[in-house]
Amino acid sequence: MNTEEISFHIILYGGNARSCAMEAMRFAKDADFISASEKIKEARKELGKAHRFQTDLIQGEAKGEIKQVSVLLVHAQDHFMNAMTITDLASEIIDVHRRLAEK
C-alpha cells in the first residue's frame, strides 16, 4: 500500500472516530449513558484502525521506504490527532454529564 492509500485510511478511520465521539457526547447530554459508552468504544476501535495504518507508515519510514512527506499525509496526521483528542475529551465530558445526572 502506498503512502497516499495509507493516508486516506488514516483520514477515514480518524473521521469515523471523531464522529463517534461527537455522537457519544450528544447521547450523554440526553443522559443516555449506555449509548454514549457504546459510541466511545466504537470511537476507540476506529482510532485503533487508524493507529495501525500510522504504525505501518512509521515502520516504512524506518526501513527507508518513505522518502517524502506530502500535504495529504500531514492532513491525515492532523485528522488522527484531532480524533484522539476529541475522543479523550468526550470521555471526560460524558463522565461530567454522568456525575451531574446522579445529583
C-alpha positions as semicolon CSV with decimal commas, in nm:
position;residue;x (nm);y (nm);z (nm)
1;M;0,000;0,000;0,000
2;N;0,143;0,339;-0,090
3;T;0,158;0,650;0,128
4;E;-0,150;0,806;-0,034
5;E;-0,365;0,499;0,033
6;I;-0,244;0,478;0,392
7;S;-0,314;0,850;0,437
8;F;-0,671;0,805;0,315
9;H;-0,724;0,516;0,557
10;I;-0,598;0,728;0,847
11;I;-0,834;1,010;0,742
12;L;-1,126;0,767;0,712
13;Y;-1,080;0,597;1,047
14;G;-0,987;0,920;1,225
15;G;-1,301;1,083;1,089
16;N;-1,512;0,787;1,196
17;A;-1,366;0,806;1,546
18;R;-1,432;1,179;1,570
19;S;-1,793;1,132;1,457
20;C;-1,849;0,854;1,711
21;A;-1,702;1,066;1,991
22;M;-1,925;1,360;1,899
23;E;-2,229;1,129;1,896
24;A;-2,127;0,993;2,235
25;M;-2,131;1,343;2,381
26;R;-2,477;1,407;2,237
27;F;-2,603;1,083;2,396
28;A;-2,452;1,185;2,730
29;K;-2,617;1,526;2,706
30;D;-2,950;1,339;2,681
31;A;-2,849;1,115;2,977
32;D;-2,827;0,806;2,752
33;F;-2,505;0,679;2,907
34;I;-2,531;0,328;2,766
35;S;-2,533;0,461;2,409
36;A;-2,262;0,713;2,498
37;S;-2,041;0,435;2,629
38;E;-2,100;0,224;2,318
39;K;-2,009;0,515;2,091
40;I;-1,687;0,585;2,283
41;K;-1,593;0,217;2,248
42;E;-1,664;0,242;1,875
43;A;-1,453;0,559;1,853
44;R;-1,161;0,382;2,021
45;K;-1,189;0,088;1,779
46;E;-1,174;0,330;1,486
47;L;-0,872;0,501;1,643
48;G;-0,708;0,161;1,670
49;K;-0,756;0,104;1,298
50;A;-0,607;0,444;1,215
51;H;-0,319;0,376;1,452
52;R;-0,233;0,052;1,273
53;F;-0,201;0,241;0,944
54;Q;0,008;0,507;1,115
55;T;0,234;0,234;1,253
56;D;0,276;0,096;0,900
57;L;0,392;0,440;0,789
58;I;0,638;0,472;1,074
59;Q;0,780;0,126;1,004
60;G;0,804;0,207;0,634
61;E;0,993;0,525;0,708
62;A;1,229;0,338;0,942
63;K;1,303;0,096;0,657
64;G;1,372;0,384;0,420
65;E;1,062;0,314;0,210
66;I;0,907;0,658;0,262
67;K;1,122;0,939;0,137
68;Q;0,880;1,230;0,104
69;V;0,611;1,374;0,330
70;S;0,306;1,502;0,144
71;V;0,042;1,755;0,242
72;L;-0,206;1,465;0,234
73;L;-0,005;1,277;0,494
74;V;0,016;1,586;0,716
75;H;-0,361;1,626;0,677
76;A;-0,412;1,260;0,773
77;Q;-0,198;1,301;1,084
78;D;-0,394;1,614;1,177
79;H;-0,722;1,423;1,146
80;F;-0,588;1,140;1,358
81;M;-0,453;1,363;1,634
82;N;-0,776;1,564;1,648
83;A;-0,980;1,244;1,667
84;M;-0,769;1,120;1,957
85;T;-0,808;1,450;2,142
86;I;-1,183;1,469;2,085
87;T;-1,229;1,108;2,197
88;D;-1,035;1,171;2,518
89;L;-1,230;1,490;2,586
90;A;-1,559;1,316;2,507
91;S;-1,483;1,055;2,772
92;E;-1,431;1,330;3,028
93;I;-1,745;1,518;2,922
94;I;-1,952;1,200;2,944
95;D;-1,821;1,147;3,296
96;V;-1,921;1,503;3,391
97;H;-2,272;1,451;3,250
98;R;-2,298;1,121;3,437
99;R;-2,199;1,284;3,766
100;L;-2,443;1,569;3,715
101;A;-2,722;1,323;3,638
102;E;-2,653;1,141;3,965
103;K;-2,716;1,455;4,169
